[in-house]
Amino acid sequence: MGYEDLGKHYHCIGDLSNAIRCFNKMHDFITSNAHLIKMVLHNIHVSIDQKNWYNITVNASRIWSNGQTKYEEAKKHSAKLSSALGIAQLGFHNFRTAAEEFISTDPRMIQAKLDDPNDEESYNEVLTPNDVAIYGGLCALASFTRQELQTNVLEHKTFRAYLELEPHIRRAISFFIASKYSACLSILESSKTDYLLDIYLQSCLQQIYSRVRSKAIQQYFVPFSCVRLAVLADAFNTDEPTIEDELAQLIKCGSLPARLDLVDRVLLATTVDNRAEVHARALEMAKEYERTAHLRILRMAILNAGLVVKPAHEKVAMGIGMAGASQEGVVFNGNAAGDLMGGGMGSMSQGGGS
């Protein structure tokens, strides 16, 4: 197709806006699902180079939904779609969603020939299987709990194949699960300079590392009620002023339920009075029960006094009923209609005679 060749030319020379414009024009000449899939993949590739993360998700949604391809022809490209969506979520800093996308990436990308540009299962122009392992492992460390890391990462049927390509990421996750936070952080720090050169990681690497370190501090403090700052500093390979600033920041944002004692240089867990909480909940329930009972008694009193304003259609029905009652001599307000009329005429005749 002419627009496809022209778009590839613009993409090769770096004119990304014209490239994506040509690829979009391919839509008018699509005659099969294979053409649609090819157009979507071209658009995603250019959008990744543009760092247009929203456009990646829009194009991927045309042939990909809830981890499944909409067309049979797109199954062989499932690894590309899942990894591209992971890159987009990484650009949005949605680390948990990005981890889920990378972890669900089909392992067929590992079997592709990276040096063969004609291999349709290869995505070497965007990322390699090693990148999938690194991105997925780091995003999982930053967002998953220790139980989720064990079941959804290390024991995952397909993602384990990717982790075999990057053993240091697997070791870091294993150390985090085993509460060996110092060893985990040391592995991550040893590779930080390499990751800062990554075109997709460099903008969010510091945030990922900060989240991993914060999670490690929180998990380390869980079984203790009191920890000396010197012990914490040794456990995380830092000095006391640095760990003090980190703890103050975590306490300030509400991530760490603790208090800093700068006189004795200790970190104290905030104690919760369970007895007072139970009493407070009981009093709140009693007040709510009293209020509900009062409203129900008030409603019963209003109904008994006849003070309820009835809807318009009920008033019309009541008027029709009253008219029928006057014709048939039905009792109205304790008196027959005929008695009311007779009493009225009698009073008039008495008045005339007088």
HELIX and SHEET records of a PDB file:
HELIX    1   1 GLY A    2  CYS A   12  1                                  11    
HELIX    2   2 LEU A   16  LYS A   25  1                                  10    
HELIX    3   3 MET A   26  PHE A   29  5                                   4    
HELIX    4   4 ASN A   33  GLN A   50  1                                  18    
HELIX    5   5 TRP A   53  ALA A   60  1                                   8    
HELIX    6   6 GLU A   72  HIS A   77  5                                   6    
HELIX    7   7 SER A   78  GLY A   91  1                                  14    
HELIX    8   8 PHE A   95  ILE A  103  1                                   9    
HELIX    9   9 PRO A  107  MET A  109  5                                   3    
HELIX   10  10 PRO A  129  SER A  143  1                                  15    
HELIX   11  11 ARG A  146  LEU A  149  1                                   4    
HELIX   12  12 GLN A  150  LEU A  154  3                                   5    
HELIX   13  13 PHE A  159  LEU A  163  1                                   5    
HELIX   14  14 PRO A  167  ILE A  177  1                                  11    
HELIX   15  15 TYR A  181  SER A  190  1                                  10    
HELIX   16  16 LYS A  192  TYR A  195  1                                   4    
HELIX   17  17 LEU A  205  PHE A  221  1                                  17    
HELIX   18  18 LEU A  229  ALA A  235  1                                   7    
HELIX   19  19 GLU A  240  LYS A  252  1                                  13    
HELIX   20  20 ASN A  274  ALA A  305  1                                  32    
HELIX   21  21 ALA A  312  GLU A  328  1                                  17    
HELIX   22  22 ALA A  337  GLY A  353  1                                  17    
SHEET    1   A 2 TRP A  64  SER A  65  0                                        
SHEET    2   A 2 GLN A  68  THR A  69 -1                                        
SHEET    1   B 3 CYS A 226  ARG A 228  0                                        
SHEET    2   B 3 VAL A 266  ALA A 269 -1                                        
SHEET    3   B 3 ALA A 258  ASP A 261 -1                                        
SHEET    1   C 2 VAL A 331  PHE A 332  0                                        
SHEET    2   C 2 ASN A 335  ALA A 336 -1                                        
END                                                                             
